[in-house]
Amino acid sequence: MTDTVIKAKKLLKENNQEDIIKILDKIDTEKQEKLAREILKLNFKQLHDLYKETKERPEILEKKIEHIKYSNKYKLSEEQTEEYTKLGENVIKNKKYAVVTMAGGQGTRLGHKGPKGTFKLEVENGPKFLFQILAENLEMANKKYDIVIPWYIMTSTENNEETVKFFEEHEYFGYPKDSVKFFMQGNLPLLFHNGGLVLDQDYNIKEAADGNGCIYKAMGEAKILDDMKQKGIEWVFIGPVDNALLNMVDPILVGLTIAENHQAGSKSISKNSPKERVGVFCKANGVPSVIEYSELPEDMAEQMDDNGELLYGEAHIMCNLFSLPALEKISKIKLPYHVANKKTPYMNENGEYVEVTEPNAYKFEAFIFDAFNFFDDISILRGKREEDFAPIKNKEGNDSPETAKKLYNEYWKR
């Protein structure tokens, strides 16, 4: 038994991971050494704290929920539109603007094998990959402003290699290669309901991506923020890979945020009904927040303002803007982790790979919008669903390739 394995077993014993010790004792030397190295890299204090939160949830503080101010892009005065456009375009034209795409997920829910960004949408002007749609949209902005916007793409350990290879095979869809940088989000181990580590069928510790909220930390650790600073970037847009109508370069959003003297801004759309299952913007205990549909009391969800619109109707659509200093600040802050109960197959102590039918493990992830809590206020610009939001989340039904294709085709027919 090597020193690595001895140290790993000692660490496991100290952290009540007896089942993993039994497995270590039974597997061959090569697998034993590999698993032991993985164990020694784990932050058991962090895992202990995360697990403790699932069992000893502190009493949820009563949130004082209030309406949050927003600006409707299509009800701005001519003077406001001109002012915000000029402010925003000044940032973009002077090469002080960058775009980040969150692309760490797989296309599993769409029935697609591979990174989600490699999913092909069958639109009228030719089938297009999601990455291709984003690249073409950015290229249009580049041509309009005679610049090249730096494009940063967050992948995951699960899909980084395949994503980079995909871009190379498609020659970056014509986007200047030296203006594209990839970086990876982190992972966290899954934990059984009893706090035990989960192993996959190859005797590796089973991990999952740590959520889109860990993008700030990942950008800091991968020196992306340093790269932006070196390039003179002042404002950064962060958006998802799976919105076929994502407007990544909206000078009005940039200009509004600057004019209101805020460090962060976001695009919203109006909920289509009180029961639509989306998170909405609000003030919670005096700070900007996004509250999940499940947390918003029914009477508040149906409450109307003086104009006959939903008081809590501004849906968060993952179109977020931050100043670079704000990102530098958030990258050093520990955001809360949220717990999801997942079904995950696992390798047991007898060397059997067990399939499950019920949730048996916890997954931990941070949410990007939790960063809003660290600002006194943010700017919110309401756009239009038919111009800003064609998400691809499900194989069929709502937010599916079919609905996104329809929205995309209608938009580009104009």
Summary of the structure (lengths in Angstrom):
residues: 414
radius of gyration: 22.9
end to end distance: 69.3
largest distance: 75.3
contacts: 1307
relative contact order: 0.16
helix: 40%
strand: 22%
